[in-house]
Amino acid sequence: MSDKPKLLPKLLVVEDDPGLQRQLKWSYDDQEVIIAGTRDAAMEALRTHHPAVVTLDLGLPPDPDGVSEGFATLEAILQARPATKVIVASGHGARESARRAIALGAFDFYHKPVDIDELGLIVRRAYHVAELEAENRRLADSAAGTDKVLGTIVTGAPEMIKVARMVERVASANVSVMLLGASGTGKELLARGLHNASTRAKGPFVAINCAAIPENLLESELFGHERGAFTGAVKMQEGKIELAEGGTLFLDEVGDIPLPLQVKLLRFLQERVIERIGGRKTIPVDVRIVCATHQNLDEMIVQQRFREDLFYRLAEIVVRIPGLKERPGDAALLGQYFLTKFARENGREFKGFTPDAIAAMADWHWPGNVRELENRMKRAVIMAEGNRLSAIDLDLVAKSDEAALTLKAAREGADRMAIRRALARSDGNMSTTAKLLGVSRPTLYDMMKTYGIENID
């Protein structure tokens, strides 16, 4: 089977000089060049071919020695397709024309006589910015009607979709599930999703953070107590295990349970009965246990800080949750989701992100994962002055790097995002990844080395 011909990006050249038309047409062999010599021809080509980038000579007939027809064409192009990147050129009053063109919405400006290499660089930058803005619009559309796996998880990354599908499969099974992942990766959301997809969905979902409760109170929180069991126990209180009867108990940060209490929890898991503190009667409880931790329980078992027999009772099924950095494209998708949510809550309107923000979100290492992203978005929505959030609004740029917020940085961010997505889609197959990106394998290897990207397999 023969491969389909590769679709080249379209470049519309609006130029009335036949010699320059030919020169420009043959200078861009990696683009499909469409030539137009007048405003009417340019508008027809715009409607037919939908080019992302246009180069426009301001000196067009019937005013080839002036700029009036060129500016009229610029305004018509941007009115018909506002997202088009228009690069204007003129030898007539260049500085004044440049200011006016940029004010009207032109992407960039170059002087005549044409330097093909210089113009080629501007054109490539324009394509990258156009791609980033198209991605921005796609994210906005996705967030407006986001499909969520498990009803709660916003994702488009194959790694996270695989995790969610695994949780869906085990939801109906009567087994204990352990969720392993760094802080802020969405362990409680997955636990709630598992509960909602299970046969216990009509029962309660009870969550307790074992690390947030003092050790001397944790036993009472889990198992409850009888009146008079200890100083301050003025009435009987049911514990979280008992309150979760018929539903799901989520033990977050289970690695922080002290060893003496681990023994009591193990007994409950073996016999499915509890005794309240100060009580003498056993109480049968039908509850499913889902637990989570960011700690390395294998190491804790070796160090005798966590019981091995308890681990195997809790971890009948283990689900490992990837960090946000390991989920290509999810930072921008979740960013748009949170932007829409917080803008609505705060009565503000935003058009999305600037290109540098999309690139910065793709590049950031996200040590705090989704929780960090959520906090940055909430703060930016409140504090930002413009109608698009920038990398600076999200505080994703170090002070020493602020000057590097250039189109080159945006382009590199777009390259990194595209490579990571293609690797994820191809399951790390380098030949398939290169085909998806439209580059050779040696070029792909060079780009991955330059950007410090490792294969996912």
C-alpha positions in Angstrom: 0.0 0.0 0.0 1.5 3.4 -1.0 1.7 6.2 1.5 -0.6 9.1 1.0 1.2 12.3 -0.2 2.1 14.6 2.6 -0.1 17.7 2.9 2.0 20.8 2.8 1.1 24.0 4.7 -0.4 26.7 2.5 1.3 30.0 2.0 -0.6 32.8 0.1 1.8 35.3 -1.6 0.0 38.5 -2.5 2.5 40.2 -4.9 2.0 41.9 -8.3 5.7 41.7 -9.5 6.0 38.6 -11.8 9.7 38.2 -11.1 9.2 38.3 -7.4 6.2 36.0 -7.7 8.5 33.4 -9.3 11.3 33.9 -6.8 9.0 33.5 -3.8 7.1 30.5 -5.4 10.3 28.5 -5.8 11.9 29.6 -2.5 9.4 27.6 -0.4 9.6 23.9 -1.4 8.2 22.8 2.0 5.0 24.8 1.5 2.2 24.9 -1.1 2.5 28.5 -2.5 -0.5 30.2 -3.9 0.1 33.4 -5.9 -2.3 36.4 -6.1 -1.6 39.7 -7.8 -4.6 41.7 -6.7 -7.0 42.2 -3.7 -9.8 40.3 -5.4 -7.5 37.4 -6.4 -6.1 37.3 -2.8 -9.6 37.1 -1.3 -10.7 34.4 -3.7 -7.5 32.4 -2.8 -8.2 33.0 0.9 -11.7 31.5 0.6 -10.6 28.6 -1.5 -7.3 27.5 0.2 -7.6 28.8 3.8 -3.9 29.6 4.2 -2.6 30.0 7.8 0.1 32.5 6.6 0.0 35.3 4.0 2.8 37.5 2.7 1.4 40.8 1.4 3.0 43.5 -0.7 1.4 46.8 0.3 2.0 48.3 -3.2 -0.8 46.6 -5.1 -2.7 47.8 -8.2 -4.4 50.1 -8.8 -2.1 51.9 -6.4 1.3 50.1 -7.0 3.3 53.2 -6.0 1.3 53.7 -2.7 0.0 51.6 0.1 -3.8 52.3 0.1 -4.7 49.1 -1.8 -2.3 47.1 0.3 -3.8 48.2 3.6 -7.4 47.7 2.2 -6.3 44.1 1.4 -4.8 43.6 4.9 -8.1 44.8 6.5 -10.2 42.6 4.2 -8.0 39.5 5.0 -8.2 40.0 8.7 -11.9 40.7 8.7 -12.6 37.5 6.7 -10.1 35.3 8.7 -8.9 37.0 11.9 -6.5 34.1 12.8 -4.5 34.5 9.6 -0.9 35.6 10.1 -0.2 38.4 7.6 3.4 39.5 6.9 3.5 42.8 5.1 6.2 44.3 2.9 6.7 47.7 1.4 9.5 50.1 0.3 7.2 53.1 0.8 7.7 54.9 4.1 8.6 51.6 5.7 8.6 52.7 9.4 5.3 54.4 9.3 3.7 51.6 7.3 5.1 49.0 9.7 3.5 50.7 12.7 0.2 51.1 10.9 0.2 47.5 9.7 1.0 46.1 13.1 -1.8 48.3 14.7 -4.3 46.8 12.1 -3.3 43.3 13.2 -0.5 42.2 10.9 1.8 39.5 12.3 5.1 41.0 11.2 6.8 43.3 8.7 9.8 43.0 6.3 11.5 45.5 4.0 12.1 45.4 0.3 14.3 44.4 -1.5 13.4 40.9 -0.2 15.9 38.9 1.8 14.6 35.3 1.2 16.4 33.9 4.2 15.1 36.6 6.5 11.5 36.3 5.1 11.7 32.5 5.4 12.5 32.8 9.1 9.5 35.1 9.6 7.2 32.8 7.7 8.3 29.8 9.8 7.7 31.7 13.0 4.2 32.7 11.7 3.3 29.0 11.1 4.4 28.0 14.6 2.4 30.8 16.2 -0.6 29.9 14.0 -0.3 26.2 15.2 -0.1 27.3 18.8 -3.2 29.5 18.5 -5.1 26.7 16.7 -4.2 24.4 19.6 -5.5 27.1 22.0 -8.8 27.2 20.2 -9.0 23.4 20.2 -8.4 23.3 23.9 -11.1 25.9 24.5 -13.6 23.8 22.5 -12.5 20.7 24.3 -13.0 22.3 27.7 -16.4 23.6 26.8 -17.7 20.1 26.4 -14.9 18.0 27.9 -15.4 14.3 27.8 -14.3 12.9 31.2 -13.3 9.3 31.9 -14.9 7.9 35.0 -17.1 11.0 35.0 -14.4 12.9 36.9 -11.0 12.7 35.2 -10.2 15.3 32.5 -7.6 13.9 30.2 -6.6 13.3 26.6 -3.3 11.5 27.4 -3.1 7.8 26.5 -1.2 7.1 29.8 -4.1 8.5 31.9 -6.9 7.0 29.8 -5.2 3.6 30.3 -5.3 4.1 34.1 -8.9 5.2 34.0 -10.0 2.2 31.9 -8.2 -0.1 34.4 -10.1 1.5 37.3 -13.3 1.0 35.4 -12.6 -2.7 34.9 -11.9 -3.4 38.6 -14.7 -1.2 39.8 -17.2 -4.1 39.7 -14.9 -6.6 41.3 -15.0 -7.1 45.1 -11.3 -6.4 45.6 -9.2 -3.9 47.5 -7.5 -1.3 45.3 -4.3 0.6 46.0 -3.6 3.8 44.1 0.0 4.7 43.9 1.1 8.2 42.7 2.8 11.4 43.6 0.9 14.1 45.6 -1.6 16.0 43.4 -2.0 13.4 40.7 -5.8 12.9 41.4 -5.9 9.8 43.6 -9.1 10.8 45.4 -10.8 11.7 42.1 -9.9 8.2 40.8 -11.2 6.7 44.0 -14.5 8.5 43.7 -14.7 7.5 40.1 -14.1 3.8 41.1 -16.9 4.1 43.7 -19.3 5.7 41.3 -18.6 2.9 38.7 -19.1 0.1 41.2 -22.2 -1.8 42.5 -21.7 0.2 45.7 -22.4 3.6 44.0 -25.6 4.1 45.9 -23.8 3.6 49.2 -21.6 6.2 50.9 -18.1 7.3 49.9 -16.1 8.1 53.0 -12.6 9.5 52.8 -10.0 10.0 55.5 -6.5 11.4 55.1 -4.4 9.3 57.5 -1.6 11.8 57.4 -3.8 14.7 58.5 -5.0 13.2 61.8 -2.8 13.0 64.9 -1.7 9.5 65.7 -3.5 9.4 69.1 -6.8 10.3 67.4 -6.6 8.2 64.2 -7.8 5.0 65.8 -10.9 6.7 67.1 -11.5 8.3 63.7 -11.3 4.9 62.0 -13.0 2.6 64.5 -15.1 5.0 66.6 -15.5 4.9 70.4 -18.0 4.3 73.2 -19.0 6.9 75.7 -16.4 7.2 78.5 -13.7 5.3 76.5 -11.2 8.1 77.2 -11.1 11.6 78.6 -13.4 13.8 76.4 -15.4 10.9 75.0 -18.7 12.3 76.2 -20.8 10.3 73.7 -20.6 7.3 71.5 -19.2 8.0 68.0 -19.2 5.8 65.0 -15.9 5.6 63.1 -15.2 6.1 59.4 -15.2 2.4 58.7 -18.7 2.0 60.2 -20.0 5.1 58.4 -18.9 3.6 55.1 -21.2 0.6 55.5 -22.5 -0.6 52.1 -20.1 1.8 50.3 -16.5 2.6 49.9 -13.9 3.7 52.4 -11.0 5.7 50.9 -7.8 5.7 53.1 -5.6 8.4 51.7 -1.9 8.4 52.7 -2.3 4.9 54.1 1.5 4.7 54.6 1.2 7.1 57.5 -0.9 4.7 59.7 1.2 3.8 62.7 2.3 0.1 63.2 0.0 -0.6 66.2 -3.0 0.6 64.3 -1.9 -1.4 61.2 -2.5 -4.6 63.3 -6.1 -3.6 64.1 -6.8 -2.6 60.5 -5.4 -6.0 59.3 -7.8 -7.8 61.7 -10.7 -5.9 60.3 -9.7 -6.8 56.7 -9.4 -10.4 57.7 -12.6 -10.8 59.8 -14.7 -7.8 58.5 -15.7 -6.9 62.0 -14.7 -4.0 64.2 -14.8 -3.0 67.9 -15.1 0.6 68.9 -12.6 1.9 71.4 -14.0 1.1 74.9 -16.5 -1.3 73.4 -16.9 -5.1 73.9 -19.1 -6.1 71.1 -18.0 -6.9 67.5 -19.8 -5.0 64.7 -19.9 -6.6 61.2 -19.2 -4.0 58.5 -19.6 -4.5 54.7 -17.3 -2.0 53.1 -14.8 -1.8 50.2 -11.4 -0.4 50.9 -9.6 1.8 48.4 -6.3 3.3 49.6 -3.7 5.6 48.2 -0.2 6.8 49.1 2.7 8.7 47.5 5.2 6.8 49.7 7.3 3.8 48.6 5.7 1.0 50.6 8.2 -1.6 49.4 10.9 0.3 51.1 8.8 0.8 54.2 8.2 -2.9 54.4 12.0 -3.6 54.2 12.4 -0.9 57.0 9.7 -2.7 59.0 7.6 0.5 59.0 4.7 -1.1 57.1 3.3 -4.6 57.6 3.8 -6.8 54.5 0.6 -8.8 55.3 -1.4 -5.6 55.5 0.1 -4.5 52.2 -1.1 -7.6 50.4 -4.6 -7.2 51.9 -4.8 -3.6 50.7 -3.1 -4.1 47.4 -5.1 -6.9 45.7 -5.1 -4.5 42.7 -2.4 -1.9 42.3 -3.0 1.1 40.0 0.0 3.4 39.3 -0.9 7.0 38.4 1.4 9.0 36.1 2.5 12.5 37.1 1.2 15.4 35.0 4.6 15.7 33.2 4.1 12.1 32.0 0.7 13.0 30.4 1.4 14.7 27.1 -0.9 17.5 26.3 -2.9 17.2 29.6 -1.4 20.3 31.2 -2.8 22.6 28.5 -6.1 20.7 28.4 -6.5 20.8 32.2 -5.4 24.4 32.1 -8.2 25.3 29.8 -10.7 23.3 31.9 -9.6 25.2 35.1 -9.5 28.6 33.2 -13.2 28.1 32.2 -14.2 27.0 35.7 -12.5 29.7 37.6 -13.3 32.5 35.1 -17.0 31.6 35.6 -16.7 31.5 39.4 -15.0 34.9 39.4 -17.2 36.6 36.8 -14.3 37.1 34.4 -13.9 36.5 30.6 -10.8 35.2 29.0 -10.0 34.3 25.3 -7.6 31.6 26.4 -3.8 31.5 26.6 -1.0 33.3 24.8 1.3 31.0 22.7 4.1 31.4 25.3 1.7 30.1 28.0 0.9 26.9 26.1 4.6 26.3 25.4 5.4 26.9 29.1 2.8 24.5 30.3 4.1 21.8 28.0 7.7 22.5 29.3 7.1 22.8 33.0 8.1 19.9 35.2 5.0 20.2 37.4 6.4 18.9 40.8 2.9 19.5 42.4 1.1 17.8 39.5 -2.6 18.7 38.8 -3.0 20.4 42.2 -0.2 22.8 41.3 -1.7 23.5 38.0 -5.1 24.2 39.6 -3.6 26.6 42.1 -1.6 28.5 39.4 -4.8 28.8 37.3 -6.9 30.0 40.2 -4.3 32.7 41.1 -3.8 33.8 37.4 -7.6 34.1 36.8 -7.8 36.5 39.8 -4.7 38.5 39.2 -4.3 38.7 35.4 -5.0 42.0 33.7 -5.3 40.9 30.0 -7.9 38.7 28.4 -5.3 35.9 27.6 -3.2 34.3 30.3 0.5 34.4 29.7 3.4 32.4 31.0 4.1 35.3 33.4 0.5 35.3 34.6 0.9 31.6 35.4 4.3 32.3 37.1 5.9 29.7 34.8 8.9 31.8 33.9 11.9 32.4 36.1 13.0 36.0 36.4 16.2 35.3 34.5 14.2 33.7 31.7 11.6 36.5 31.2 13.6 38.0 28.3 13.6 34.6 26.6 9.8 34.8 26.0 10.3 35.0 22.2 8.7 33.4 19.3 11.7 31.0 19.3 10.8 29.9 22.8 7.2 29.4 21.7 8.4 27.4 18.7 10.6 25.2 20.8 7.7 24.6 23.2 5.4 23.6 20.3 8.1 21.2 19.0 8.4 19.6 22.4 4.7 19.2 22.8 4.3 17.7 19.3 7.2 15.2 19.8 5.8 14.0 23.2 2.3 13.6 21.7 3.6 11.7 18.7 5.7 9.4 20.9 2.6 8.7 23.1 0.4 8.0 20.1 2.9 5.6 18.5 3.8 3.9 21.8 7.4 5.0 21.4 7.9 3.6 17.9 10.5 5.9 16.4 9.6 5.2 12.8 5.9 5.9 13.4 6.7 8.9 15.4 8.8 10.4 12.6 6.0 9.8 10.1 3.5 11.4 12.3 5.7 14.5 12.7 6.7 14.5 9.0 10.4 14.4 9.6 13.2 11.8 9.1 14.3 9.5 11.9 17.7 11.2 12.1 16.0 14.6 12.4 13.7 13.2 15.1 16.7 11.8 17.1 18.5 15.2 16.8 15.4 17.1 18.0 14.9 14.7 21.0 18.5 15.1 21.9 18.3 18.9 21.6 15.1 19.1 23.8 16.2 16.5 26.3 13.2 14.2 25.5 13.5 10.5 26.3 11.5 7.8 24.6 8.5 6.5 26.6 9.2 2.8 26.1 
